[in-house]
């Protein structure tokens, strides 16, 4: 088969390892949600606040922090969590009703994941049940695979690391000598 002066390296050339696929570009977010986009139902109900007690307590004590995290993920990193949280706090102090700002993010999340507008209009949900609405939106994003503490950029980096760490498969046959 092989001549005696042919080395193993000359018999088989291994293809170079393939680089991980580049992150998606454009308007499509690089984060792949865990839940499907098309079912129309929220993953938890509006009044299921105690399903995630730590976020419920954080929202009751400092809703601007929860809102900032929601806004950063919903807007794919711009504005930052801090900027959104400060805006929310200023609206709460100046006009006493930050729901006028936060209800637009509920609409954004609904559109991104094709969720139903339940139990009523987004602005009414935020007007009458602001803490419950924030908790539900937080849980929805969390249930869709986001680590809310990492923010948008942290979630993108986390997913890119997972893609890069995926095992590669070498194609071809080798023959041991």
C-alpha atoms as an extended CHARMM CRD file, in Angstrom:
* protein
*
       177  EXT
         1         1  UNK       CA              0.0000000000        0.0000000000        0.0000000000  PROA      1               0.0000000000
         2         2  UNK       CA              2.4680000000        2.5980000000        1.1670000000  PROA      2               0.0000000000
         3         3  UNK       CA              6.0660000000        2.7060000000        0.1910000000  PROA      3               0.0000000000
         4         4  UNK       CA              8.5300000000        2.2010000000        2.9860000000  PROA      4               0.0000000000
         5         5  UNK       CA              9.7830000000        5.7890000000        2.7700000000  PROA      5               0.0000000000
         6         6  UNK       CA              6.2820000000        7.3310000000        3.1180000000  PROA      6               0.0000000000
         7         7  UNK       CA              5.6660000000        8.7470000000        6.5760000000  PROA      7               0.0000000000
         8         8  UNK       CA              2.3670000000        8.8280000000        8.4360000000  PROA      8               0.0000000000
         9         9  UNK       CA              2.1590000000       12.5950000000        7.9400000000  PROA      9               0.0000000000
        10        10  UNK       CA              2.3150000000       12.1740000000        4.1700000000  PROA      10              0.0000000000
        11        11  UNK       CA             -0.4460000000        9.5560000000        4.1180000000  PROA      11              0.0000000000
        12        12  UNK       CA             -3.1160000000       11.5910000000        5.8980000000  PROA      12              0.0000000000
        13        13  UNK       CA             -3.5050000000       15.3190000000        6.1720000000  PROA      13              0.0000000000
        14        14  UNK       CA             -5.8690000000       16.3150000000        8.9770000000  PROA      14              0.0000000000
        15        15  UNK       CA             -8.1650000000       19.2110000000        8.0860000000  PROA      15              0.0000000000
        16        16  UNK       CA             -7.6790000000       22.3600000000       10.1680000000  PROA      16              0.0000000000
        17        17  UNK       CA            -10.0580000000       22.7630000000       13.1210000000  PROA      17              0.0000000000
        18        18  UNK       CA            -13.1120000000       24.7780000000       12.3190000000  PROA      18              0.0000000000
        19        19  UNK       CA            -13.6430000000       28.0470000000       14.1340000000  PROA      19              0.0000000000
        20        20  UNK       CA            -16.9310000000       28.5330000000       15.9840000000  PROA      20              0.0000000000
        21        21  UNK       CA            -19.5950000000       30.2890000000       13.9360000000  PROA      21              0.0000000000
        22        22  UNK       CA            -19.6000000000       34.0770000000       14.2760000000  PROA      22              0.0000000000
        23        23  UNK       CA            -22.3520000000       35.6100000000       16.3880000000  PROA      23              0.0000000000
        24        24  UNK       CA            -25.4140000000       36.6790000000       14.4110000000  PROA      24              0.0000000000
        25        25  UNK       CA            -25.4930000000       40.2550000000       13.2440000000  PROA      25              0.0000000000
        26        26  UNK       CA            -28.2000000000       42.7390000000       12.4570000000  PROA      26              0.0000000000
        27        27  UNK       CA            -31.4590000000       43.0590000000       14.3500000000  PROA      27              0.0000000000
        28        28  UNK       CA            -31.5560000000       39.4250000000       15.4160000000  PROA      28              0.0000000000
        29        29  UNK       CA            -30.3130000000       39.0580000000       19.0130000000  PROA      29              0.0000000000
        30        30  UNK       CA            -27.4810000000       36.5700000000       19.4800000000  PROA      30              0.0000000000
        31        31  UNK       CA            -29.1750000000       35.0490000000       22.5330000000  PROA      31              0.0000000000
        32        32  UNK       CA            -31.1040000000       31.8640000000       21.8550000000  PROA      32              0.0000000000
        33        33  UNK       CA            -34.1280000000       31.7440000000       24.1850000000  PROA      33              0.0000000000
        34        34  UNK       CA            -34.9320000000       28.5300000000       26.0310000000  PROA      34              0.0000000000
        35        35  UNK       CA            -38.6790000000       28.8600000000       25.5130000000  PROA      35              0.0000000000
        36        36  UNK       CA            -40.3410000000       29.0240000000       22.0960000000  PROA      36              0.0000000000
        37        37  UNK       CA            -41.3570000000       32.4060000000       20.7490000000  PROA      37              0.0000000000
        38        38  UNK       CA            -44.7370000000       31.4220000000       19.3800000000  PROA      38              0.0000000000
        39        39  UNK       CA            -46.8360000000       29.9520000000       22.1840000000  PROA      39              0.0000000000
        40        40  UNK       CA            -48.3660000000       33.3210000000       23.1470000000  PROA      40              0.0000000000
        41        41  UNK       CA            -48.5770000000       32.6120000000       26.8660000000  PROA      41              0.0000000000
        42        42  UNK       CA            -46.3570000000       34.1320000000       29.5340000000  PROA      42              0.0000000000
        43        43  UNK       CA            -44.2240000000       31.5430000000       31.3120000000  PROA      43              0.0000000000
        44        44  UNK       CA            -45.7070000000       32.6530000000       34.6680000000  PROA      44              0.0000000000
        45        45  UNK       CA            -48.7960000000       34.5610000000       35.6890000000  PROA      45              0.0000000000
        46        46  UNK       CA            -48.9830000000       38.2140000000       36.6860000000  PROA      46              0.0000000000
        47        47  UNK       CA            -49.5860000000       37.3430000000       40.3400000000  PROA      47              0.0000000000
        48        48  UNK       CA            -46.9910000000       34.5530000000       40.5910000000  PROA      48              0.0000000000
        49        49  UNK       CA            -44.5530000000       36.9030000000       42.2970000000  PROA      49              0.0000000000
        50        50  UNK       CA            -43.6420000000       34.3490000000       44.9510000000  PROA      50              0.0000000000
        51        51  UNK       CA            -42.3700000000       31.9150000000       42.3140000000  PROA      51              0.0000000000
        52        52  UNK       CA            -39.1050000000       33.8720000000       42.5340000000  PROA      52              0.0000000000
        53        53  UNK       CA            -38.9500000000       35.2890000000       46.0640000000  PROA      53              0.0000000000
        54        54  UNK       CA            -35.5120000000       36.9710000000       45.7370000000  PROA      54              0.0000000000
        55        55  UNK       CA            -36.5700000000       39.0030000000       42.6970000000  PROA      55              0.0000000000
        56        56  UNK       CA            -39.9410000000       39.7460000000       44.3120000000  PROA      56              0.0000000000
        57        57  UNK       CA            -38.2260000000       41.1750000000       47.4130000000  PROA      57              0.0000000000
        58        58  UNK       CA            -35.7170000000       43.1190000000       45.2940000000  PROA      58              0.0000000000
        59        59  UNK       CA            -38.5460000000       44.5760000000       43.1980000000  PROA      59              0.0000000000
        60        60  UNK       CA            -40.5170000000       45.6350000000       46.2810000000  PROA      60              0.0000000000
        61        61  UNK       CA            -37.4670000000       47.2800000000       47.8630000000  PROA      61              0.0000000000
        62        62  UNK       CA            -35.9110000000       48.7880000000       44.7410000000  PROA      62              0.0000000000
        63        63  UNK       CA            -38.0850000000       48.5500000000       41.6150000000  PROA      63              0.0000000000
        64        64  UNK       CA            -35.6790000000       50.7800000000       39.6990000000  PROA      64              0.0000000000
        65        65  UNK       CA            -33.0400000000       48.0200000000       39.8780000000  PROA      65              0.0000000000
        66        66  UNK       CA            -35.3990000000       45.3550000000       38.5220000000  PROA      66              0.0000000000
        67        67  UNK       CA            -36.6500000000       47.6980000000       35.8270000000  PROA      67              0.0000000000
        68        68  UNK       CA            -33.0680000000       48.5720000000       34.8060000000  PROA      68              0.0000000000
        69        69  UNK       CA            -32.2420000000       44.8930000000       34.3350000000  PROA      69              0.0000000000
        70        70  UNK       CA            -35.4050000000       44.3050000000       32.3030000000  PROA      70              0.0000000000
        71        71  UNK       CA            -34.8130000000       47.3600000000       30.1070000000  PROA      71              0.0000000000
        72        72  UNK       CA            -31.1840000000       46.4540000000       29.3760000000  PROA      72              0.0000000000
        73        73  UNK       CA            -32.1310000000       42.9550000000       28.1800000000  PROA      73              0.0000000000
        74        74  UNK       CA            -35.2200000000       44.1260000000       26.2630000000  PROA      74              0.0000000000
        75        75  UNK       CA            -33.2220000000       46.8590000000       24.4980000000  PROA      75              0.0000000000
        76        76  UNK       CA            -30.2100000000       44.5920000000       23.8580000000  PROA      76              0.0000000000
        77        77  UNK       CA            -27.7960000000       46.5920000000       26.0040000000  PROA      77              0.0000000000
        78        78  UNK       CA            -28.6070000000       50.1680000000       25.1270000000  PROA      78              0.0000000000
        79        79  UNK       CA            -29.3640000000       52.0140000000       27.3490000000  PROA      79              0.0000000000
        80        80  UNK       CA            -27.5370000000       50.3950000000       30.2410000000  PROA      80              0.0000000000
        81        81  UNK       CA            -29.2000000000       48.9660000000       33.3180000000  PROA      81              0.0000000000
        82        82  UNK       CA            -27.9930000000       51.9270000000       35.3580000000  PROA      82              0.0000000000
        83        83  UNK       CA            -29.3020000000       54.5680000000       32.9470000000  PROA      83              0.0000000000
        84        84  UNK       CA            -32.7250000000       52.9050000000       32.7340000000  PROA      84              0.0000000000
        85        85  UNK       CA            -32.8930000000       52.4580000000       36.4960000000  PROA      85              0.0000000000
        86        86  UNK       CA            -32.0180000000       56.1160000000       37.1360000000  PROA      86              0.0000000000
        87        87  UNK       CA            -34.6300000000       57.2750000000       34.6200000000  PROA      87              0.0000000000
        88        88  UNK       CA            -37.2130000000       55.0650000000       36.3270000000  PROA      88              0.0000000000
        89        89  UNK       CA            -36.2810000000       56.4400000000       39.7680000000  PROA      89              0.0000000000
        90        90  UNK       CA            -36.4450000000       60.0560000000       38.5280000000  PROA      90              0.0000000000
        91        91  UNK       CA            -39.9020000000       59.4940000000       37.0470000000  PROA      91              0.0000000000
        92        92  UNK       CA            -41.0220000000       57.8910000000       40.3050000000  PROA      92              0.0000000000
        93        93  UNK       CA            -39.7830000000       60.9050000000       42.2900000000  PROA      93              0.0000000000
        94        94  UNK       CA            -40.9020000000       63.6310000000       39.8910000000  PROA      94              0.0000000000
        95        95  UNK       CA            -44.3060000000       62.4480000000       38.7090000000  PROA      95              0.0000000000
        96        96  UNK       CA            -44.9710000000       59.5410000000       41.0430000000  PROA      96              0.0000000000
        97        97  UNK       CA            -45.8180000000       57.1910000000       38.2020000000  PROA      97              0.0000000000
        98        98  UNK       CA            -42.8860000000       55.4060000000       36.5530000000  PROA      98              0.0000000000
        99        99  UNK       CA            -45.3140000000       52.9780000000       34.9110000000  PROA      99              0.0000000000
       100       100  UNK       CA            -45.6870000000       55.4350000000       32.0460000000  PROA      100             0.0000000000
       101       101  UNK       CA            -42.1010000000       54.5240000000       31.1280000000  PROA      101             0.0000000000
       102       102  UNK       CA            -41.9850000000       50.8630000000       32.1760000000  PROA      102             0.0000000000
       103       103  UNK       CA            -45.1450000000       49.8230000000       30.2980000000  PROA      103             0.0000000000
       104       104  UNK       CA            -43.3660000000       50.3930000000       26.9830000000  PROA      104             0.0000000000
       105       105  UNK       CA            -40.8440000000       47.6990000000       27.9270000000  PROA      105             0.0000000000
       106       106  UNK       CA            -43.6320000000       45.2530000000       28.6560000000  PROA      106             0.0000000000
       107       107  UNK       CA            -44.8530000000       45.9070000000       25.1090000000  PROA      107             0.0000000000
       108       108  UNK       CA            -41.3210000000       45.3560000000       23.7710000000  PROA      108             0.0000000000
       109       109  UNK       CA            -40.9880000000       42.0180000000       25.5580000000  PROA      109             0.0000000000
       110       110  UNK       CA            -44.4250000000       40.9370000000       24.3470000000  PROA      110             0.0000000000
       111       111  UNK       CA            -43.5170000000       41.7610000000       20.7480000000  PROA      111             0.0000000000
       112       112  UNK       CA            -40.1140000000       40.0560000000       20.9530000000  PROA      112             0.0000000000
       113       113  UNK       CA            -41.5990000000       36.8130000000       22.2590000000  PROA      113             0.0000000000
       114       114  UNK       CA            -45.0840000000       37.0500000000       20.7030000000  PROA      114             0.0000000000
       115       115  UNK       CA            -46.8420000000       37.0800000000       24.0740000000  PROA      115             0.0000000000
       116       116  UNK       CA            -50.4850000000       37.9470000000       24.6100000000  PROA      116             0.0000000000
       117       117  UNK       CA            -51.4550000000       41.2730000000       26.1360000000  PROA      117             0.0000000000
       118       118  UNK       CA            -53.0260000000       39.8370000000       29.2810000000  PROA      118             0.0000000000
       119       119  UNK       CA            -54.8450000000       40.3900000000       31.5710000000  PROA      119             0.0000000000
       120       120  UNK       CA            -55.3580000000       43.8580000000       30.0320000000  PROA      120             0.0000000000
       121       121  UNK       CA            -53.5140000000       46.6750000000       28.2560000000  PROA      121             0.0000000000
       122       122  UNK       CA            -49.7870000000       46.9520000000       29.1310000000  PROA      122             0.0000000000
       123       123  UNK       CA            -50.1610000000       50.4630000000       30.5490000000  PROA      123             0.0000000000
       124       124  UNK       CA            -53.0740000000       49.4100000000       32.7400000000  PROA      124             0.0000000000
       125       125  UNK       CA            -51.1140000000       46.4330000000       34.0620000000  PROA      125             0.0000000000
       126       126  UNK       CA            -48.2820000000       48.7840000000       35.0350000000  PROA      126             0.0000000000
       127       127  UNK       CA            -50.6770000000       51.4100000000       36.3850000000  PROA      127             0.0000000000
       128       128  UNK       CA            -52.4750000000       49.0850000000       38.7910000000  PROA      128             0.0000000000
       129       129  UNK       CA            -49.9010000000       46.3230000000       39.3840000000  PROA      129             0.0000000000
       130       130  UNK       CA            -46.4610000000       47.8650000000       38.7930000000  PROA      130             0.0000000000
       131       131  UNK       CA            -44.4920000000       45.5510000000       41.1300000000  PROA      131             0.0000000000
       132       132  UNK       CA            -46.3010000000       42.4420000000       39.8450000000  PROA      132             0.0000000000
       133       133  UNK       CA            -45.7350000000       43.5000000000       36.2270000000  PROA      133             0.0000000000
       134       134  UNK       CA            -42.0040000000       44.0470000000       36.8140000000  PROA      134             0.0000000000
       135       135  UNK       CA            -41.7150000000       40.6880000000       38.5870000000  PROA      135             0.0000000000
       136       136  UNK       CA            -43.5110000000       38.9040000000       35.7390000000  PROA      136             0.0000000000
       137       137  UNK       CA            -41.3070000000       40.5160000000       33.0820000000  PROA      137             0.0000000000
       138       138  UNK       CA            -38.1690000000       39.6850000000       35.0890000000  PROA      138             0.0000000000
       139       139  UNK       CA            -39.2610000000       36.0380000000       35.4460000000  PROA      139             0.0000000000
       140       140  UNK       CA            -40.1350000000       35.8390000000       31.7500000000  PROA      140             0.0000000000
       141       141  UNK       CA            -36.6720000000       36.9260000000       30.6750000000  PROA      141             0.0000000000
       142       142  UNK       CA            -35.0610000000       34.6880000000       33.2740000000  PROA      142             0.0000000000
       143       143  UNK       CA            -37.1500000000       31.7040000000       32.1060000000  PROA      143             0.0000000000
       144       144  UNK       CA            -36.0570000000       32.4080000000       28.5420000000  PROA      144             0.0000000000
       145       145  UNK       CA            -32.4490000000       31.8070000000       29.5150000000  PROA      145             0.0000000000
       146       146  UNK       CA            -31.1550000000       35.2260000000       30.5230000000  PROA      146             0.0000000000
       147       147  UNK       CA            -28.9990000000       35.6120000000       33.6130000000  PROA      147             0.0000000000
       148       148  UNK       CA            -30.4270000000       38.9390000000       34.7030000000  PROA      148             0.0000000000
       149       149  UNK       CA            -27.4090000000       39.8250000000       36.8470000000  PROA      149             0.0000000000
       150       150  UNK       CA            -25.0730000000       39.6470000000       33.8390000000  PROA      150             0.0000000000
       151       151  UNK       CA            -26.8980000000       42.1970000000       31.7010000000  PROA      151             0.0000000000
       152       152  UNK       CA            -27.0570000000       42.0510000000       27.9280000000  PROA      152             0.0000000000
       153       153  UNK       CA            -23.3160000000       42.0060000000       27.1840000000  PROA      153             0.0000000000
       154       154  UNK       CA            -22.6490000000       39.4020000000       29.8540000000  PROA      154             0.0000000000
       155       155  UNK       CA            -25.3440000000       37.1300000000       28.4140000000  PROA      155             0.0000000000
       156       156  UNK       CA            -23.9180000000       37.5120000000       24.9070000000  PROA      156             0.0000000000
       157       157  UNK       CA            -20.4100000000       36.6750000000       26.1660000000  PROA      157             0.0000000000
       158       158  UNK       CA            -21.7460000000       33.6890000000       28.1050000000  PROA      158             0.0000000000
       159       159  UNK       CA            -23.4770000000       32.3120000000       25.0230000000  PROA      159             0.0000000000
       160       160  UNK       CA            -20.4150000000       32.9130000000       22.8400000000  PROA      160             0.0000000000
       161       161  UNK       CA            -18.2590000000       30.9970000000       25.3560000000  PROA      161             0.0000000000
       162       162  UNK       CA            -20.7330000000       28.1150000000       25.2420000000  PROA      162             0.0000000000
       163       163  UNK       CA            -20.5700000000       28.0730000000       21.4450000000  PROA      163             0.0000000000
       164       164  UNK       CA            -16.7490000000       28.1700000000       21.4970000000  PROA      164             0.0000000000
       165       165  UNK       CA            -16.6150000000       25.3400000000       24.0420000000  PROA      165             0.0000000000
       166       166  UNK       CA            -18.8160000000       23.0580000000       21.9580000000  PROA      166             0.0000000000
       167       167  UNK       CA            -16.8920000000       19.9100000000       21.0550000000  PROA      167             0.0000000000
       168       168  UNK       CA            -15.4920000000       19.7970000000       17.5480000000  PROA      168             0.0000000000
       169       169  UNK       CA            -15.7110000000       16.6770000000       15.4460000000  PROA      169             0.0000000000
       170       170  UNK       CA            -12.7830000000       15.7250000000       13.2650000000  PROA      170             0.0000000000
       171       171  UNK       CA            -13.7170000000       14.2770000000        9.9230000000  PROA      171             0.0000000000
       172       172  UNK       CA            -11.6950000000       11.5540000000        8.2700000000  PROA      172             0.0000000000
       173       173  UNK       CA            -10.1010000000        8.2850000000        9.0520000000  PROA      173             0.0000000000
       174       174  UNK       CA             -6.7830000000        7.7430000000       10.7190000000  PROA      174             0.0000000000
       175       175  UNK       CA             -4.6070000000        4.7080000000       10.6950000000  PROA      175             0.0000000000
       176       176  UNK       CA             -2.3420000000        3.9160000000       13.5360000000  PROA      176             0.0000000000
       177       177  UNK       CA              1.0960000000        2.7510000000       12.5540000000  PROA      177             0.0000000000
